[in-house]
């Protein structure tokens, strides 16, 4: 694997970890603020594409919203 490929793999991994951390924080608090939303969107759109792991994390947020376990606040 070339250095260039390992850099991109590292960036992808960091992005996935950032999304997971943000989602975990949102779910554990039971609330999603506008700032949380902005952080999540920024982390996902950083690369310009959403991977399956990131999509699953985002779906966790939607699931919690739909079941009433998560409130959206200003």
N, CA, C and O of each residue as an XYZ file, in Angstrom:
296
protein
N       0.858     -1.178      0.000
C       0.000      0.000      0.000
C       0.898      1.233      0.000
O       1.854      1.316      0.771
N       0.587      2.171     -0.856
C       1.394      3.381     -0.939
C       1.058      4.321      0.211
O       0.037      4.168      0.882
N       1.935      5.296      0.424
C       1.695      6.289      1.474
C       0.409      7.062      1.218
O      -0.335      7.374      2.147
N       0.155      7.368     -0.044
C      -1.053      8.133     -0.402
C      -2.312      7.351     -0.007
O      -3.243      7.929      0.554
N      -2.347      6.052     -0.291
C      -3.498      5.228      0.070
C      -3.668      5.165      1.583
O      -4.794      5.241      2.075
N      -2.588      5.029      2.322
C      -2.691      4.935      3.776
C      -3.185      6.248      4.376
O      -3.865      6.240      5.402
N      -2.853      7.367      3.753
C      -3.347      8.666      4.224
C      -4.859      8.716      4.070
O      -5.563      9.146      4.983
N      -5.365      8.277      2.915
C      -6.807      8.308      2.677
C      -7.538      7.334      3.597
O      -8.622      7.650      4.086
N      -6.978      6.184      3.833
C      -7.586      5.231      4.759
C      -7.649      5.849      6.147
O      -8.659      5.702      6.835
N      -6.598      6.536      6.574
C      -6.563      7.184      7.878
C      -7.632      8.270      7.972
O      -8.303      8.383      8.998
N      -7.799      9.065      6.927
C      -8.815     10.117      6.909
C     -10.207      9.492      6.991
O     -11.053      9.976      7.742
N     -10.455      8.427      6.232
C     -11.745      7.742      6.282
C     -12.019      7.219      7.681
O     -13.125      7.366      8.201
N     -11.026      6.618      8.279
C     -11.174      6.066      9.624
C     -11.468      7.164     10.639
O     -12.319      6.992     11.512
N     -10.772      8.288     10.530
C     -11.002      9.406     11.448
C     -12.403      9.963     11.283
O     -13.057     10.305     12.268
N     -12.867     10.055     10.054
C     -14.211     10.563      9.788
C     -15.260      9.634     10.396
O     -16.212     10.098     11.024
N     -15.089      8.331     10.212
C     -16.025      7.360     10.786
C     -16.028      7.448     12.308
O     -17.087      7.374     12.931
N     -14.863      7.605     12.904
C     -14.775      7.724     14.358
C     -15.446      9.004     14.838
O     -16.116      9.006     15.871
N     -15.271     10.093     14.094
C     -15.892     11.366     14.473
C     -17.403     11.244     14.431
O     -18.087     11.712     15.341
N     -17.932     10.624     13.394
C     -19.378     10.439     13.287
C     -19.877      9.579     14.442
O     -20.901      9.895     15.047
N     -19.175      8.506     14.755
C     -19.591      7.626     15.858
C     -19.578      8.382     17.182
O     -20.508      8.249     17.977
N     -18.538      9.171     17.426
C     -18.469      9.936     18.685
C     -19.627     10.923     18.791
O     -20.238     11.055     19.852
N     -19.927     11.609     17.708
C     -21.014     12.587     17.718
C     -22.348     11.879     17.958
O     -23.150     12.321     18.781
N     -22.582     10.780     17.240
C     -23.834     10.037     17.396
C     -23.946      9.485     18.815
O     -25.014      9.569     19.421
N     -22.877      8.927     19.351
C     -22.905      8.407     20.724
C     -23.252      9.506     21.721
O     -24.024      9.275     22.651
N     -22.690     10.699     21.536
C     -22.974     11.828     22.428
C     -24.444     12.218     22.336
O     -25.097     12.432     23.357
N     -24.963     12.310     21.118
C     -26.358     12.692     20.903
C     -27.285     11.678     21.568
O     -28.202     12.055     22.298
N     -27.049     10.410     21.318
C     -27.928      9.369     21.846
C     -27.831      9.267     23.364
O     -28.844      9.088     24.040
N     -26.626      9.378     23.899
C     -26.491      9.269     25.354
C     -27.142     10.441     26.083
O     -27.621     10.288     27.207
N     -27.160     11.619     25.438
C     -27.785     12.779     26.072
C     -29.298     12.786     25.871
O     -30.026     13.415     26.639
N     -29.771     12.085     24.838
C     -31.197     12.067     24.544
C     -31.672     13.331     23.848
O     -32.874     13.549     23.698
N     -30.721     14.170     23.421
C     -31.053     15.432     22.772
C     -30.099     15.679     21.613
O     -28.941     15.263     21.634
N     -30.620     16.368     20.597
C     -29.756     16.789     19.503
C     -29.981     18.279     19.282
O     -31.078     18.716     18.933
N     -28.934     19.034     19.491
C     -29.006     20.480     19.300
C     -28.663     20.826     17.856
O     -28.208     19.981     17.085
N     -28.888     22.060     17.518
C     -28.514     22.545     16.181
C     -26.995     22.383     15.986
O     -26.540     22.039     14.895
N     -26.227     22.631     17.037
C     -24.774     22.499     16.952
C     -24.383     21.032     16.726
O     -23.498     20.741     15.921
N     -25.046     20.109     17.441
C     -24.796     18.680     17.218
C     -25.078     18.316     15.763
O     -24.301     17.601     15.131
N     -26.185     18.811     15.244
C     -26.563     18.556     13.861
C     -25.487     19.076     12.907
O     -25.099     18.390     11.961
N     -25.012     20.292     13.165
C     -23.968     20.878     12.307
C     -22.677     20.075     12.357
O     -22.037     19.867     11.326
N     -22.282     19.616     13.558
C     -21.079     18.786     13.681
C     -21.243     17.490     12.894
O     -20.328     17.057     12.193
N     -22.415     16.877     13.016
C     -22.657     15.613     12.334
C     -22.625     15.798     10.820
O     -21.994     15.011     10.114
N     -23.292     16.818     10.323
C     -23.301     17.093      8.884
C     -21.884     17.385      8.389
O     -21.477     16.884      7.341
N     -21.139     18.188      9.133
C     -19.760     18.515      8.735
C     -18.885     17.272      8.672
O     -18.111     17.098      7.731
N     -19.010     16.409      9.674
C     -18.191     15.190      9.702
C     -18.536     14.278      8.536
O     -17.646     13.672      7.939
N     -19.805     14.177      8.210
C     -20.231     13.298      7.120
C     -19.846     13.875      5.768
O     -19.368     13.149      4.896
N     -20.048     15.164      5.587
C     -19.804     15.779      4.284
C     -18.345     16.130      4.041
O     -17.987     16.557      2.944
N     -17.505     15.956      5.044
C     -16.086     16.283      4.933
C     -15.462     15.619      3.710
O     -14.665     16.235      3.003
N     -15.826     14.364      3.462
C     -15.254     13.623      2.341
C     -16.091     13.721      1.080
O     -15.608     13.404     -0.007
N     -17.327     14.151      1.203
C     -18.205     14.247      0.046
C     -18.977     12.980     -0.243
O     -19.702     12.912     -1.235
N     -18.837     11.973      0.607
C     -19.595     10.737      0.428
C     -19.842     10.118      1.798
O     -19.124     10.386      2.761
N     -20.867      9.293      1.859
C     -21.210      8.636      3.122
C     -20.953      7.146      2.957
O     -21.455      6.519      2.023
N     -20.180      6.593      3.857
C     -19.902      5.161      3.827
C     -20.969      4.421      4.630
O     -21.737      5.035      5.371
N     -21.010      3.110      4.478
C     -22.026      2.301      5.159
C     -21.967      2.444      6.675
O     -23.009      2.533      7.326
N     -20.771      2.468      7.243
C     -20.637      2.601      8.705
C     -21.203      3.936      9.177
O     -21.872      4.003     10.208
N     -20.937      4.983      8.430
C     -21.453      6.308      8.784
C     -22.975      6.342      8.628
O     -23.678      6.913      9.461
N     -23.465      5.738      7.573
C     -24.910      5.691      7.330
C     -25.615      4.961      8.472
O     -26.682      5.385      8.915
N     -25.025      3.869      8.948
C     -25.620      3.136     10.073
C     -25.654      3.995     11.335
O     -26.624      3.953     12.092
N     -24.605      4.766     11.559
C     -24.574      5.654     12.726
C     -25.673      6.711     12.631
O     -26.369      6.982     13.610
N     -25.821      7.297     11.463
C     -26.852      8.323     11.260
C     -28.237      7.705     11.417
O     -29.139      8.331     11.973
N     -28.406      6.482     10.930
C     -29.691      5.808     11.082
C     -30.034      5.562     12.548
O     -31.210      5.535     12.909
N     -29.031      5.385     13.388
C     -29.278      5.262     14.834
C     -29.977      6.518     15.356
O     -30.910      6.430     16.154
N     -29.519      7.687     14.900
C     -30.129      8.949     15.331
C     -31.580      8.996     14.854
O     -32.477      9.309     15.637
N     -31.817      8.689     13.584
C     -33.178      8.708     13.052
C     -34.082      7.730     13.802
O     -35.230      8.055     14.109
N     -33.575      6.551     14.094
C     -34.363      5.560     14.841
C     -34.776      6.103     16.206
O     -35.915      5.919     16.635
N     -33.855      6.765     16.878
C     -34.148      7.324     18.202
C     -35.145      8.478     18.112
O     -35.977      8.654     19.001
N     -35.062      9.250     17.052
C     -36.037     10.337     16.857
C     -37.422      9.738     16.624
O     -38.399     10.184     17.226
N     -37.512      8.735     15.757
C     -38.801      8.126     15.410
C     -39.462      7.444     16.597
O     -40.690      7.415     16.691
N     -38.661      6.896     17.503
C     -39.245      6.184     18.651
C     -39.438      7.116     19.841
O     -39.862      6.672     20.908
N     -39.136      8.388     19.674
C     -39.336      9.353     20.752
C     -38.267      9.329     21.821
O     -38.428      9.961     22.865
N     -37.176      8.613     21.588
C     -36.095      8.535     22.563
C     -35.120      9.700     22.458
O     -34.230      9.855     23.294
N     -35.294     10.513     21.432
C     -34.371     11.610     21.184
C     -35.180     12.854     20.858
O     -36.071     12.836     20.009
N     -34.849     13.929     21.550
C     -35.522     15.209     21.304
C     -34.576     16.125     20.550
O     -33.368     16.143     20.785
N     -35.165     16.888     19.636
C     -34.405     17.891     18.893
C     -34.647     19.225     19.573
O     -35.789     19.654     19.741
N     -33.555     19.879     19.964
C     -33.647     21.146     20.691
C     -32.934     22.248     19.920
O     -32.126     21.974     19.032
N     -33.238     23.492     20.266
C     -32.553     24.626     19.640
C     -31.292     24.978     20.350
O     -30.597     25.911     19.948
